[in-house]
Amino acid sequence: MNVGDPLEWYFDIPIVSRIYFTASVLTTAACALDLVSPFTLYFNYKLIVEKWQLWRLVTNFLFFGNFSLDFMFHMCVHHNEVFKTFVH
């Protein structure tokens, strides 16, 4: 694998991790661009049960805050854990 090829790196990630990574980046980008409010993503049991906002069951795992060093840390740790699980 060429170290400088991000597309090849992306397609080398296992499919479930790739979907999770892509969904996390898209969710964070949507919030950063003010297309979606973070308040519509957090886990709120009352809203899930009473108003049937079922997306909150999933989206709370996809949003890590704005693009920042913390976001990159979460993505790197997740990738390293998946890499250790599937490769070794």
C-alpha angles and dihedrals in degrees: 000000000000108000092218097054110096093177092058090047090051094052092046090064113097112263098249092049091046091054091047092047092048093046091049093050093046093048092049091046091050090053093045090053091047092242090124128025116231086226089070091056106051123100110264113168094197093054092045094052102034102033098028094235091161095166087076088072089067108024095062087069093050103054120076099166128268123336103285144125088282091056091050090048091054092049093047094048091048092049093048093050092049091046091053091047098050103031104042 
